Amino acid sequence: MTANNLPEHKHLYDVSIDVLELSEQAWSVCVRGGMRRIGDLVDFYRRGPDAMIDSRPPAFQLLTGEIKQSLIDKGYWHYVDRDADE
């Protein structure tokens, strides 16, 4: 968290998941699950496996590997790791 108690990845709520270049299926599952921004995905992965069971469509569980790899490839995964340690 920053000094004003906002997550360090707040700016990622301005970045569309389109930058991840996901497959159409993965993109659709994210959108149907209410995750349209990179910040939403960072929050999702920070919450861990319970988030998959509780709040997302079952198809999302099948596509988390693709989505995570895309976050890694595009340089966003460090926000998941860094924020989780704070």
C-alpha positions as CSV (number, residue, x, y, z in Angstrom):
1,M,0.0,0.0,0.0
2,T,1.1,3.5,-0.6
3,A,1.2,6.2,2.0
4,N,-2.4,7.2,1.3
5,N,-3.6,3.6,1.7
6,L,-4.2,3.0,-2.1
7,P,-2.7,-0.1,-3.7
8,E,0.4,0.5,-5.7
9,H,-1.3,-1.0,-8.7
10,K,-4.1,1.6,-8.7
11,H,-3.0,2.9,-12.1
12,L,-3.7,-0.6,-13.5
13,Y,-7.5,0.0,-13.2
14,D,-7.0,2.3,-16.2
15,V,-5.5,-0.5,-18.3
16,S,-7.8,-2.7,-20.3
17,I,-7.3,-6.5,-20.4
18,D,-7.1,-6.1,-24.2
19,V,-3.3,-5.4,-23.8
20,L,-2.9,-9.0,-22.7
21,E,-3.8,-10.3,-26.1
22,L,-5.8,-13.2,-24.6
23,S,-7.6,-15.8,-26.6
24,E,-11.2,-14.9,-27.3
25,Q,-12.4,-17.5,-24.8
26,A,-10.2,-16.2,-22.0
27,W,-11.1,-12.6,-22.8
28,S,-14.8,-13.5,-22.7
29,V,-14.6,-15.3,-19.4
30,C,-12.8,-12.4,-17.8
31,V,-15.4,-9.9,-19.0
32,R,-18.3,-12.1,-17.9
33,G,-16.6,-12.4,-14.5
34,G,-16.4,-8.7,-14.2
35,M,-12.7,-8.4,-14.8
36,R,-12.1,-5.8,-17.5
37,R,-9.0,-4.1,-16.2
38,I,-5.5,-5.4,-15.3
39,G,-6.1,-4.1,-11.7
40,D,-9.1,-6.5,-11.4
41,L,-6.9,-9.4,-12.4
42,V,-4.1,-8.4,-10.0
43,D,-6.7,-8.3,-7.2
44,F,-8.1,-11.7,-8.3
45,Y,-4.7,-13.4,-8.2
46,R,-3.8,-11.8,-4.9
47,R,-6.9,-13.3,-3.3
48,G,-5.8,-16.8,-4.4
49,P,-7.6,-20.0,-5.2
50,D,-10.6,-19.2,-3.0
51,A,-11.6,-16.4,-5.4
52,M,-11.9,-18.9,-8.2
53,I,-14.3,-21.1,-6.3
54,D,-16.4,-18.3,-4.8
55,S,-16.8,-15.6,-7.4
56,R,-15.9,-16.6,-10.9
57,P,-17.4,-18.7,-13.7
58,P,-16.2,-22.3,-13.7
59,A,-14.6,-21.8,-17.2
60,F,-12.3,-19.2,-15.6
61,Q,-10.6,-21.9,-13.6
62,L,-9.6,-23.6,-16.8
63,L,-8.1,-20.5,-18.3
64,T,-6.2,-19.1,-15.3
65,G,-2.9,-20.5,-16.6
66,E,-3.3,-18.6,-19.9
67,I,-4.2,-15.4,-18.1
68,K,-1.4,-15.7,-15.6
69,Q,1.2,-16.4,-18.3
70,S,0.0,-13.3,-20.3
71,L,0.3,-11.2,-17.1
72,I,3.9,-12.5,-16.7
73,D,4.7,-12.0,-20.4
74,K,3.4,-8.4,-20.4
75,G,5.2,-7.5,-17.2
76,Y,2.2,-7.2,-14.8
77,W,2.7,-10.2,-12.6
78,H,5.2,-8.5,-10.3
79,Y,2.3,-6.4,-9.0
80,V,0.7,-9.7,-7.7
81,D,3.9,-10.8,-6.0
82,R,4.9,-7.4,-4.6
83,D,1.5,-6.4,-3.3
84,A,1.0,-9.8,-1.6
85,D,4.2,-9.3,0.4
86,E,3.0,-6.0,1.9
